[in-house]
Amino acid sequence: MKKPPCCPPAEPTPPVPTDEAEANERLAQLAKALGHPARVAILRMLVREQGCIVGDITRELPFAQSTVSQHLKQLKDAGLIRGDVDGPRVCYCVEPGVVALFKALVGTL
């Protein structure tokens, strides 16, 4: 049974940059954030579970909490995920608009 999402509503999908240099920069930034198998696994888990508390991620994936936190920071810095503080816990969710942007940018190659 899936948990209800713990994050606020998603942001609108950002537009695909029309300037090729800007599009290249954004695609490279997103690709770099997804350039590690652990970050891809975390993103897949967040999509599947519709949001997770950091402890949920460390229980399901074979990574230490510090490693998960480092990877979450990189995904968040790229805009692929967002976090919502709930007392002492932080719940992370996928930012679907940015994932859609990544797919669109790859489609322009």
VODO-570185 format. One record per residue (C-alpha): residue number from 1; residue in three letters; x, y, z. Coordinates in steps of 0.1 Angstrom, whole numbers, plus 2048, in hexadecimal, padded with zeros to 3 digits. Layout:
NODE/NUM/ala/X/Y/Z
...
# end
This chain:
NODE/1/met/800/800/800
NODE/2/lys/80E/822/7F6
NODE/3/lys/811/83D/810
NODE/4/pro/801/85F/808
NODE/5/pro/819/878/7FB
NODE/6/cys/82B/88B/816
NODE/7/cys/837/8A8/801
NODE/8/pro/824/8C7/7F5
NODE/9/pro/816/8C8/7D2
NODE/10/ala/830/8C7/7B6
NODE/11/glu/83D/8E6/7A5
NODE/12/pro/833/8ED/781
NODE/13/thr/848/8DC/766
NODE/14/pro/864/8F4/75C
NODE/15/pro/865/8FD/737
NODE/16/val/880/8ED/721
NODE/17/pro/89A/907/71A
NODE/18/thr/899/913/6F6
NODE/19/asp/8BD/91F/6F7
NODE/20/glu/8D3/901/6EF
NODE/21/ala/8EF/90A/707
NODE/22/glu/8D6/90E/723
NODE/23/ala/8C6/8ED/71B
NODE/24/asn/8E8/8DC/71A
NODE/25/glu/8F1/8EA/73C
NODE/26/arg/8D0/8DF/74C
NODE/27/leu/8D2/8BD/73C
NODE/28/ala/8F6/8B8/748
NODE/29/gln/8EC/8C4/76B
NODE/30/leu/8CF/8AB/76D
NODE/31/ala/8E4/88F/75E
NODE/32/lys/900/895/777
NODE/33/ala/8E7/892/793
NODE/34/leu/8DB/871/785
NODE/35/gly/8FE/865/77D
NODE/36/his/901/84D/79B
NODE/37/pro/8ED/82D/79E
NODE/38/ala/8E5/834/7C2
NODE/39/arg/8D4/855/7B8
NODE/40/val/8C1/843/79D
NODE/41/ala/8B6/829/7B6
NODE/42/ile/8AB/844/7CF
NODE/43/leu/897/857/7B4
NODE/44/arg/886/836/7A9
NODE/45/met/87D/82F/7CD
NODE/46/leu/86E/852/7D1
NODE/47/val/85A/84E/7B2
NODE/48/arg/84D/82C/7BC
NODE/49/glu/845/835/7E0
NODE/50/gln/839/859/7D8
NODE/51/gly/850/867/7F2
NODE/52/cys/865/859/80E
NODE/53/ile/874/862/830
NODE/54/val/89B/85F/82F
NODE/55/gly/898/841/847
NODE/56/asp/881/82F/82E
NODE/57/ile/89C/833/813
NODE/58/thr/8B8/825/829
NODE/59/arg/8A3/807/833
NODE/60/glu/89B/7FE/80F
NODE/61/leu/8BC/806/7FE
NODE/62/pro/8DE/7F9/808
NODE/63/phe/8ED/81B/811
NODE/64/ala/8F7/82B/831
NODE/65/gln/8E2/849/83C
NODE/66/ser/8FF/861/835
NODE/67/thr/902/854/812
NODE/68/val/8DD/857/80C
NODE/69/ser/8DE/87A/819
NODE/70/gln/8FB/884/802
NODE/71/his/8E8/876/7E4
NODE/72/leu/8C8/886/7EE
NODE/73/lys/8DA/8A8/7F0
NODE/74/gln/8E7/8A4/7CC
NODE/75/leu/8C4/89A/7BF
NODE/76/lys/8B4/8B8/7D2
NODE/77/asp/8CF/8D0/7C6
NODE/78/ala/8C6/8C6/7A2
NODE/79/gly/8A1/8CB/7A9
NODE/80/leu/898/8A7/7A3
NODE/81/ile/88A/8A3/7C6
NODE/82/arg/87D/8B9/7E2
NODE/83/gly/87D/8B4/807
NODE/84/asp/863/8BE/821
NODE/85/val/86D/8C0/845
NODE/86/asp/854/8AE/85C
NODE/87/gly/862/8B3/87F
NODE/88/pro/883/8A0/882
NODE/89/arg/87C/88E/861
NODE/90/val/881/899/83E
NODE/91/cys/86A/88A/823
NODE/92/tyr/877/88A/800
NODE/93/cys/861/88A/7E0
NODE/94/val/868/88A/7BB
NODE/95/glu/864/8AB/7A9
NODE/96/pro/851/89D/78B
NODE/97/gly/854/8BC/776
NODE/98/val/87A/8BB/777
NODE/99/val/879/896/76F
NODE/100/ala/863/89F/751
NODE/101/leu/87B/8BA/747
NODE/102/phe/898/8A1/748
NODE/103/lys/885/88A/732
NODE/104/ala/87D/8A6/71A
NODE/105/leu/8A1/8B2/719
NODE/106/val/8AD/88E/712
NODE/107/gly/893/88D/6F6
NODE/108/thr/8A3/8AB/6E5
NODE/109/leu/8C5/899/6E0
# end
